[in-house]
Every structure is written in C-alpha cells, then in structure tokens.
Amino acid sequence: MKIKELNDIKTKETKDLVKLVEKQKLELIKNQVKIAGGKEKNLKKSWGLRKEIAQLLTIIKQKGNL
C-alpha cells in the first residue's frame, strides 16, 4: 500500500475500514487456495495482502483510542 493510499484510508470512517479488512481477508483466502492448487504464480501476493490487513487493523485500533 502506497503512502498516498494510506493517508486516504486514514481519513475514512471505522465502518468503511472494517469492510475493507473483510474484503482483503476474502482476497487472501482466495489467493491461498490458488497457491495450494498451483494456479497462482505470484507467491508474494499473499504476503502483501497480510501486510495491508495489518496496516488497516492498526489504523482501526488507533482510531479507537482517539
């Protein structure tokens, strides 16, 4: 996730962020199934998805503390 995208995401509401996390988790599961089936060539894609999910969850936690 680029810094500009991250700054845009920080301005969104918590509800929208939770929906985005759920969407990313679904995409991660689909990607893992493709890797297990041998259809996905880019193995680092799941690493990037996990990183994005962690960033989103961190932003949600920070918003909760405000």
C-alpha positions as CSV (number, residue, x, y, z in Angstrom):
1,M,0.0,0.0,0.0
2,K,1.4,3.3,-1.0
3,I,1.8,6.2,1.4
4,K,-0.8,8.3,-0.5
5,E,-3.3,5.5,-0.3
6,L,-2.5,5.0,3.4
7,N,-3.2,8.7,4.0
8,D,-6.5,8.5,2.2
9,I,-7.5,5.4,4.2
10,K,-6.8,7.2,7.4
11,T,-9.5,9.7,6.7
12,K,-12.2,7.0,6.2
13,E,-14.6,6.0,8.9
14,T,-14.1,2.9,11.0
15,K,-17.1,1.1,9.4
16,D,-15.6,1.5,6.0
17,L,-12.2,0.3,7.2
18,V,-13.8,-2.9,8.7
19,K,-15.5,-3.6,5.4
20,L,-12.2,-3.1,3.6
21,V,-10.4,-5.5,6.0
22,E,-13.1,-8.2,5.4
23,K,-12.7,-7.7,1.7
24,Q,-8.9,-8.1,2.0
25,K,-9.3,-11.2,4.1
26,L,-11.5,-12.8,1.5
27,E,-9.0,-12.0,-1.2
28,L,-6.2,-13.5,0.9
29,I,-8.2,-16.7,1.3
30,K,-8.9,-16.9,-2.4
31,N,-5.2,-16.3,-3.1
32,Q,-4.1,-19.1,-0.7
33,V,-6.5,-21.5,-2.4
34,K,-5.0,-20.6,-5.7
35,I,-1.5,-21.1,-4.4
36,A,-2.4,-24.5,-2.9
37,G,-4.0,-25.5,-6.3
38,G,-0.9,-24.4,-8.2
39,K,-2.7,-21.8,-10.2
40,E,-1.2,-18.7,-8.7
41,K,2.3,-17.8,-9.9
42,N,2.9,-14.8,-7.7
43,L,3.6,-16.3,-4.2
44,K,4.4,-12.9,-2.7
45,K,0.9,-11.6,-3.3
46,S,-0.4,-13.2,-0.1
47,W,2.5,-11.6,1.9
48,G,1.4,-8.2,0.6
49,L,-2.2,-8.8,1.4
50,R,-1.3,-9.8,5.0
51,K,0.7,-6.6,5.3
52,E,-2.2,-4.5,4.1
53,I,-4.6,-6.2,6.5
54,A,-2.2,-5.5,9.4
55,Q,-1.9,-1.8,8.4
56,L,-5.7,-1.5,8.2
57,L,-6.2,-3.1,11.6
58,T,-3.5,-0.8,13.1
59,I,-5.4,2.2,11.8
60,I,-8.6,0.9,13.2
61,K,-7.0,0.5,16.6
62,Q,-5.5,4.0,16.5
63,K,-8.9,5.4,15.7
64,G,-10.4,3.6,18.6
65,N,-8.0,5.2,21.0
66,L,-8.9,8.7,20.0
